[in-house]
Amino acid sequence: MALPRRLERYALFGALAGRVGATLLARRGVDSGKDDPAARARALDMARTLGRMRGAAMKLGQSIAVAADHFDLAPEVRMALASLHAEGEPVPFASIRRVVEEGLGSPLAELFAGFEEAPLGTASLAQAHAARLYDGRQVVVKVLHEGVEEAVASDLSMMEMVPFLARAFGRPAEELRPLVEELRARLAEELDYAHEAANIDAFVALYGSDPRLRVPRVVRALSSARVLTMDRLPGRPVDLFMAVASREARSRAARTLAEVFFEQTFQHRMLHADPHPGNYLFDVDGRVGLLDYGCVKRFSAASIGGYARIIRGALAGDREEALAGARAFGAWQGVEGAAADAVWEFCESAVAPWKDGEYEVSESTPSMVSRLRAPAEAMSRYREVVAPPDVLMLHRAVAGVYALGRRLGATAAWRGIAERHLDTAIAAALAA
């Protein structure tokens, strides 16, 4: 007899936790350069399980994959999690047809002049198909997985109940609970296609005529609560772009990613927070197409103003300013002492390469993550240092943009790019 869906997911989640633990334990005391077939097999099985579960479980795996270097994960675990961005297990086309026809109220052939049965991609919450309108317009149709809302709710409730999450990060459960609530809020938005359509409209208003970016426009007549139709953007995935683009085009794309990140965060306080490589397309000249607007994080002026003060203080060598920013951002709740020393050491290490002149960001230069691992571990020992909810999506975006920028490669005066926007955010916080 098959388990009820909720109990089946609980069983899968529990088994997954066991495999994660076994893999991490197996790596202790082992040379990370050595191959471990058993650990590799567990990691691949873990990725397959997450891919099959979809929902919040697969989304969590994708989020960890984006910031894999921030965690002390074995290479086989990183590779397995990265595979979640390649493709999930496709949903049968009969299910897609049913959702589209029910959502839009007409047979598929009346709605679209053409609709490709093979998906463009299958993600944790939805599947995307290429289609053509009767006026010749090429579009992409995103279709929510059937039952995904129930799966997400189930996964999030299990994340709250499973105690290994707190133990794995070495943090008290009361600190992790707001982060789970932040993940819950963002996932609820990703399941709301009216909200995503509004996000796209907001980005069109900001960047619709920007020569650096391509942003799709929504076809509202062919969208519903579970179906979202939008322009199909031209461009190549990053691997194909890297194979044909000039060094100048790659550098232009990397600079655009950085510039737009700072603009979104500090000027608009509205951040595209799903930065895995599959959500970008690239023109040969380096213009960037931005996909998937379900996860867009909005910040208060006070919060992002505090974060801007951290960066401004660190760049200027101003310890007092950086610590005041950390307190305003909600990341530090102590007084001067060892914890403050650890926070300042982390801030100094984070900005060290960016302070003076131009700096090359590429896979041939040292990773920021490896440089920050020791100060981050030192900082995390203090209970006065906490992870405010805003940091979840903010640092997810930082990690994704930085990782993609390293692949593309670029040399720039990054400090100048950042400082153009920091004062704007700080002034907005003071005025709030």
Secondary structure as a PSIPRED ss2 file (coil, helix, strand):
# PSIPRED VFORMAT (PSIPRED V4.0)

   1 M C   1.000  0.000  0.000
   2 A C   1.000  0.000  0.000
   3 L C   1.000  0.000  0.000
   4 P C   1.000  0.000  0.000
   5 R H   0.000  1.000  0.000
   6 R H   0.000  1.000  0.000
   7 L H   0.000  1.000  0.000
   8 E H   0.000  1.000  0.000
   9 R H   0.000  1.000  0.000
  10 Y H   0.000  1.000  0.000
  11 A H   0.000  1.000  0.000
  12 L H   0.000  1.000  0.000
  13 F H   0.000  1.000  0.000
  14 G H   0.000  1.000  0.000
  15 A H   0.000  1.000  0.000
  16 L H   0.000  1.000  0.000
  17 A H   0.000  1.000  0.000
  18 G H   0.000  1.000  0.000
  19 R H   0.000  1.000  0.000
  20 V H   0.000  1.000  0.000
  21 G H   0.000  1.000  0.000
  22 A H   0.000  1.000  0.000
  23 T H   0.000  1.000  0.000
  24 L H   0.000  1.000  0.000
  25 L H   0.000  1.000  0.000
  26 A H   0.000  1.000  0.000
  27 R H   0.000  1.000  0.000
  28 R C   1.000  0.000  0.000
  29 G C   1.000  0.000  0.000
  30 V C   1.000  0.000  0.000
  31 D C   1.000  0.000  0.000
  32 S C   1.000  0.000  0.000
  33 G C   1.000  0.000  0.000
  34 K C   1.000  0.000  0.000
  35 D C   1.000  0.000  0.000
  36 D C   1.000  0.000  0.000
  37 P H   0.000  1.000  0.000
  38 A H   0.000  1.000  0.000
  39 A H   0.000  1.000  0.000
  40 R H   0.000  1.000  0.000
  41 A H   0.000  1.000  0.000
  42 R H   0.000  1.000  0.000
  43 A H   0.000  1.000  0.000
  44 L H   0.000  1.000  0.000
  45 D H   0.000  1.000  0.000
  46 M H   0.000  1.000  0.000
  47 A H   0.000  1.000  0.000
  48 R H   0.000  1.000  0.000
  49 T H   0.000  1.000  0.000
  50 L H   0.000  1.000  0.000
  51 G H   0.000  1.000  0.000
  52 R H   0.000  1.000  0.000
  53 M H   0.000  1.000  0.000
  54 R C   1.000  0.000  0.000
  55 G H   0.000  1.000  0.000
  56 A H   0.000  1.000  0.000
  57 A H   0.000  1.000  0.000
  58 M H   0.000  1.000  0.000
  59 K H   0.000  1.000  0.000
  60 L H   0.000  1.000  0.000
  61 G H   0.000  1.000  0.000
  62 Q H   0.000  1.000  0.000
  63 S H   0.000  1.000  0.000
  64 I H   0.000  1.000  0.000
  65 A H   0.000  1.000  0.000
  66 V H   0.000  1.000  0.000
  67 A C   1.000  0.000  0.000
  68 A H   0.000  1.000  0.000
  69 D H   0.000  1.000  0.000
  70 H H   0.000  1.000  0.000
  71 F C   1.000  0.000  0.000
  72 D C   1.000  0.000  0.000
  73 L C   1.000  0.000  0.000
  74 A C   1.000  0.000  0.000
  75 P H   0.000  1.000  0.000
  76 E H   0.000  1.000  0.000
  77 V H   0.000  1.000  0.000
  78 R H   0.000  1.000  0.000
  79 M H   0.000  1.000  0.000
  80 A H   0.000  1.000  0.000
  81 L H   0.000  1.000  0.000
  82 A H   0.000  1.000  0.000
  83 S H   0.000  1.000  0.000
  84 L H   0.000  1.000  0.000
  85 H H   0.000  1.000  0.000
  86 A C   1.000  0.000  0.000
  87 E C   1.000  0.000  0.000
  88 G C   1.000  0.000  0.000
  89 E C   1.000  0.000  0.000
  90 P C   1.000  0.000  0.000
  91 V C   1.000  0.000  0.000
  92 P C   1.000  0.000  0.000
  93 F H   0.000  1.000  0.000
  94 A H   0.000  1.000  0.000
  95 S H   0.000  1.000  0.000
  96 I H   0.000  1.000  0.000
  97 R H   0.000  1.000  0.000
  98 R H   0.000  1.000  0.000
  99 V H   0.000  1.000  0.000
 100 V H   0.000  1.000  0.000
 101 E H   0.000  1.000  0.000
 102 E H   0.000  1.000  0.000
 103 G H   0.000  1.000  0.000
 104 L H   0.000  1.000  0.000
 105 G C   1.000  0.000  0.000
 106 S C   1.000  0.000  0.000
 107 P C   1.000  0.000  0.000
 108 L H   0.000  1.000  0.000
 109 A H   0.000  1.000  0.000
 110 E H   0.000  1.000  0.000
 111 L H   0.000  1.000  0.000
 112 F C   1.000  0.000  0.000
 113 A C   1.000  0.000  0.000
 114 G E   0.000  0.000  1.000
 115 F E   0.000  0.000  1.000
 116 E C   1.000  0.000  0.000
 117 E C   1.000  0.000  0.000
 118 A C   1.000  0.000  0.000
 119 P C   1.000  0.000  0.000
 120 L C   1.000  0.000  0.000
 121 G E   0.000  0.000  1.000
 122 T E   0.000  0.000  1.000
 123 A C   1.000  0.000  0.000
 124 S C   1.000  0.000  0.000
 125 L C   1.000  0.000  0.000
 126 A E   0.000  0.000  1.000
 127 Q E   0.000  0.000  1.000
 128 A E   0.000  0.000  1.000
 129 H E   0.000  0.000  1.000
 130 A E   0.000  0.000  1.000
 131 A E   0.000  0.000  1.000
 132 R E   0.000  0.000  1.000
 133 L C   1.000  0.000  0.000
 134 Y C   1.000  0.000  0.000
 135 D C   1.000  0.000  0.000
 136 G C   1.000  0.000  0.000
 137 R C   1.000  0.000  0.000
 138 Q E   0.000  0.000  1.000
 139 V E   0.000  0.000  1.000
 140 V E   0.000  0.000  1.000
 141 V E   0.000  0.000  1.000
 142 K E   0.000  0.000  1.000
 143 V E   0.000  0.000  1.000
 144 L E   0.000  0.000  1.000
 145 H C   1.000  0.000  0.000
 146 E C   1.000  0.000  0.000
 147 G C   1.000  0.000  0.000
 148 V H   0.000  1.000  0.000
 149 E H   0.000  1.000  0.000
 150 E H   0.000  1.000  0.000
 151 A H   0.000  1.000  0.000
 152 V H   0.000  1.000  0.000
 153 A H   0.000  1.000  0.000
 154 S H   0.000  1.000  0.000
 155 D H   0.000  1.000  0.000
 156 L H   0.000  1.000  0.000
 157 S H   0.000  1.000  0.000
 158 M H   0.000  1.000  0.000
 159 M H   0.000  1.000  0.000
 160 E H   0.000  1.000  0.000
 161 M H   0.000  1.000  0.000
 162 V C   1.000  0.000  0.000
 163 P C   1.000  0.000  0.000
 164 F H   0.000  1.000  0.000
 165 L H   0.000  1.000  0.000
 166 A H   0.000  1.000  0.000
 167 R H   0.000  1.000  0.000
 168 A H   0.000  1.000  0.000
 169 F H   0.000  1.000  0.000
 170 G C   1.000  0.000  0.000
 171 R C   1.000  0.000  0.000
 172 P C   1.000  0.000  0.000
 173 A H   0.000  1.000  0.000
 174 E H   0.000  1.000  0.000
 175 E H   0.000  1.000  0.000
 176 L H   0.000  1.000  0.000
 177 R H   0.000  1.000  0.000
 178 P H   0.000  1.000  0.000
 179 L H   0.000  1.000  0.000
 180 V H   0.000  1.000  0.000
 181 E H   0.000  1.000  0.000
 182 E H   0.000  1.000  0.000
 183 L H   0.000  1.000  0.000
 184 R H   0.000  1.000  0.000
 185 A H   0.000  1.000  0.000
 186 R H   0.000  1.000  0.000
 187 L H   0.000  1.000  0.000
 188 A H   0.000  1.000  0.000
 189 E H   0.000  1.000  0.000
 190 E H   0.000  1.000  0.000
 191 L C   1.000  0.000  0.000
 192 D C   1.000  0.000  0.000
 193 Y H   0.000  1.000  0.000
 194 A H   0.000  1.000  0.000
 195 H H   0.000  1.000  0.000
 196 E H   0.000  1.000  0.000
 197 A H   0.000  1.000  0.000
 198 A H   0.000  1.000  0.000
 199 N H   0.000  1.000  0.000
 200 I H   0.000  1.000  0.000
 201 D H   0.000  1.000  0.000
 202 A H   0.000  1.000  0.000
 203 F H   0.000  1.000  0.000
 204 V H   0.000  1.000  0.000
 205 A H   0.000  1.000  0.000
 206 L H   0.000  1.000  0.000
 207 Y H   0.000  1.000  0.000
 208 G C   1.000  0.000  0.000
 209 S C   1.000  0.000  0.000
 210 D C   1.000  0.000  0.000
 211 P C   1.000  0.000  0.000
 212 R C   1.000  0.000  0.000
 213 L E   0.000  0.000  1.000
 214 R E   0.000  0.000  1.000
 215 V C   1.000  0.000  0.000
 216 P C   1.000  0.000  0.000
 217 R C   1.000  0.000  0.000
 218 V E   0.000  0.000  1.000
 219 V C   1.000  0.000  0.000
 220 R H   0.000  1.000  0.000
 221 A H   0.000  1.000  0.000
 222 L H   0.000  1.000  0.000
 223 S C   1.000  0.000  0.000
 224 S C   1.000  0.000  0.000
 225 A C   1.000  0.000  0.000
 226 R C   1.000  0.000  0.000
 227 V E   0.000  0.000  1.000
 228 L E   0.000  0.000  1.000
 229 T E   0.000  0.000  1.000
 230 M E   0.000  0.000  1.000
 231 D E   0.000  0.000  1.000
 232 R C   1.000  0.000  0.000
 233 L C   1.000  0.000  0.000
 234 P C   1.000  0.000  0.000
 235 G C   1.000  0.000  0.000
 236 R E   0.000  0.000  1.000
 237 P C   1.000  0.000  0.000
 238 V H   0.000  1.000  0.000
 239 D H   0.000  1.000  0.000
 240 L H   0.000  1.000  0.000
 241 F H   0.000  1.000  0.000
 242 M H   0.000  1.000  0.000
 243 A H   0.000  1.000  0.000
 244 V H   0.000  1.000  0.000
 245 A C   1.000  0.000  0.000
 246 S C   1.000  0.000  0.000
 247 R H   0.000  1.000  0.000
 248 E H   0.000  1.000  0.000
 249 A H   0.000  1.000  0.000
 250 R H   0.000  1.000  0.000
 251 S H   0.000  1.000  0.000
 252 R H   0.000  1.000  0.000
 253 A H   0.000  1.000  0.000
 254 A H   0.000  1.000  0.000
 255 R H   0.000  1.000  0.000
 256 T H   0.000  1.000  0.000
 257 L H   0.000  1.000  0.000
 258 A H   0.000  1.000  0.000
 259 E H   0.000  1.000  0.000
 260 V H   0.000  1.000  0.000
 261 F H   0.000  1.000  0.000
 262 F H   0.000  1.000  0.000
 263 E H   0.000  1.000  0.000
 264 Q H   0.000  1.000  0.000
 265 T H   0.000  1.000  0.000
 266 F H   0.000  1.000  0.000
 267 Q H   0.000  1.000  0.000
 268 H H   0.000  1.000  0.000
 269 R C   1.000  0.000  0.000
 270 M E   0.000  0.000  1.000
 271 L E   0.000  0.000  1.000
 272 H E   0.000  0.000  1.000
 273 A C   1.000  0.000  0.000
 274 D C   1.000  0.000  0.000
 275 P C   1.000  0.000  0.000
 276 H C   1.000  0.000  0.000
 277 P H   0.000  1.000  0.000
 278 G H   0.000  1.000  0.000
 279 N H   0.000  1.000  0.000
 280 Y E   0.000  0.000  1.000
 281 L E   0.000  0.000  1.000
 282 F E   0.000  0.000  1.000
 283 D C   1.000  0.000  0.000
 284 V C   1.000  0.000  0.000
 285 D C   1.000  0.000  0.000
 286 G C   1.000  0.000  0.000
 287 R C   1.000  0.000  0.000
 288 V E   0.000  0.000  1.000
 289 G E   0.000  0.000  1.000
 290 L E   0.000  0.000  1.000
 291 L C   1.000  0.000  0.000
 292 D C   1.000  0.000  0.000
 293 Y C   1.000  0.000  0.000
 294 G C   1.000  0.000  0.000
 295 C C   1.000  0.000  0.000
 296 V E   0.000  0.000  1.000
 297 K E   0.000  0.000  1.000
 298 R E   0.000  0.000  1.000
 299 F C   1.000  0.000  0.000
 300 S C   1.000  0.000  0.000
 301 A H   0.000  1.000  0.000
 302 A H   0.000  1.000  0.000
 303 S H   0.000  1.000  0.000
 304 I H   0.000  1.000  0.000
 305 G H   0.000  1.000  0.000
 306 G H   0.000  1.000  0.000
 307 Y H   0.000  1.000  0.000
 308 A H   0.000  1.000  0.000
 309 R H   0.000  1.000  0.000
 310 I H   0.000  1.000  0.000
 311 I H   0.000  1.000  0.000
 312 R H   0.000  1.000  0.000
 313 G H   0.000  1.000  0.000
 314 A H   0.000  1.000  0.000
 315 L H   0.000  1.000  0.000
 316 A H   0.000  1.000  0.000
 317 G C   1.000  0.000  0.000
 318 D C   1.000  0.000  0.000
 319 R H   0.000  1.000  0.000
 320 E H   0.000  1.000  0.000
 321 E H   0.000  1.000  0.000
 322 A H   0.000  1.000  0.000
 323 L H   0.000  1.000  0.000
 324 A H   0.000  1.000  0.000
 325 G H   0.000  1.000  0.000
 326 A H   0.000  1.000  0.000
 327 R H   0.000  1.000  0.000
 328 A H   0.000  1.000  0.000
 329 F H   0.000  1.000  0.000
 330 G C   1.000  0.000  0.000
 331 A C   1.000  0.000  0.000
 332 W E   0.000  0.000  1.000
 333 Q C   1.000  0.000  0.000
 334 G C   1.000  0.000  0.000
 335 V C   1.000  0.000  0.000
 336 E C   1.000  0.000  0.000
 337 G C   1.000  0.000  0.000
 338 A H   0.000  1.000  0.000
 339 A H   0.000  1.000  0.000
 340 A H   0.000  1.000  0.000
 341 D H   0.000  1.000  0.000
 342 A H   0.000  1.000  0.000
 343 V H   0.000  1.000  0.000
 344 W H   0.000  1.000  0.000
 345 E H   0.000  1.000  0.000
 346 F H   0.000  1.000  0.000
 347 C H   0.000  1.000  0.000
 348 E H   0.000  1.000  0.000
 349 S H   0.000  1.000  0.000
 350 A H   0.000  1.000  0.000
 351 V H   0.000  1.000  0.000
 352 A H   0.000  1.000  0.000
 353 P H   0.000  1.000  0.000
 354 W H   0.000  1.000  0.000
 355 K C   1.000  0.000  0.000
 356 D C   1.000  0.000  0.000
 357 G C   1.000  0.000  0.000
 358 E C   1.000  0.000  0.000
 359 Y E   0.000  0.000  1.000
 360 E E   0.000  0.000  1.000
 361 V E   0.000  0.000  1.000
 362 S C   1.000  0.000  0.000
 363 E C   1.000  0.000  0.000
 364 S C   1.000  0.000  0.000
 365 T C   1.000  0.000  0.000
 366 P C   1.000  0.000  0.000
 367 S C   1.000  0.000  0.000
 368 M H   0.000  1.000  0.000
 369 V H   0.000  1.000  0.000
 370 S H   0.000  1.000  0.000
 371 R H   0.000  1.000  0.000
 372 L H   0.000  1.000  0.000
 373 R H   0.000  1.000  0.000
 374 A H   0.000  1.000  0.000
 375 P H   0.000  1.000  0.000
 376 A H   0.000  1.000  0.000
 377 E H   0.000  1.000  0.000
 378 A H   0.000  1.000  0.000
 379 M H   0.000  1.000  0.000
 380 S C   1.000  0.000  0.000
 381 R C   1.000  0.000  0.000
 382 Y C   1.000  0.000  0.000
 383 R C   1.000  0.000  0.000
 384 E C   1.000  0.000  0.000
 385 V E   0.000  0.000  1.000
 386 V C   1.000  0.000  0.000
 387 A C   1.000  0.000  0.000
 388 P C   1.000  0.000  0.000
 389 P C   1.000  0.000  0.000
 390 D H   0.000  1.000  0.000
 391 V H   0.000  1.000  0.000
 392 L H   0.000  1.000  0.000
 393 M H   0.000  1.000  0.000
 394 L H   0.000  1.000  0.000
 395 H H   0.000  1.000  0.000
 396 R H   0.000  1.000  0.000
 397 A H   0.000  1.000  0.000
 398 V H   0.000  1.000  0.000
 399 A H   0.000  1.000  0.000
 400 G H   0.000  1.000  0.000
 401 V H   0.000  1.000  0.000
 402 Y H   0.000  1.000  0.000
 403 A H   0.000  1.000  0.000
 404 L H   0.000  1.000  0.000
 405 G H   0.000  1.000  0.000
 406 R H   0.000  1.000  0.000
 407 R H   0.000  1.000  0.000
 408 L H   0.000  1.000  0.000
 409 G C   1.000  0.000  0.000
 410 A E   0.000  0.000  1.000
 411 T E   0.000  0.000  1.000
 412 A E   0.000  0.000  1.000
 413 A C   1.000  0.000  0.000
 414 W H   0.000  1.000  0.000
 415 R H   0.000  1.000  0.000
 416 G H   0.000  1.000  0.000
 417 I H   0.000  1.000  0.000
 418 A H   0.000  1.000  0.000
 419 E H   0.000  1.000  0.000
 420 R H   0.000  1.000  0.000
 421 H H   0.000  1.000  0.000
 422 L H   0.000  1.000  0.000
 423 D H   0.000  1.000  0.000
 424 T H   0.000  1.000  0.000
 425 A H   0.000  1.000  0.000
 426 I H   0.000  1.000  0.000
 427 A H   0.000  1.000  0.000
 428 A H   0.000  1.000  0.000
 429 A H   0.000  1.000  0.000
 430 L H   0.000  1.000  0.000
 431 A H   0.000  1.000  0.000
 432 A C   1.000  0.000  0.000
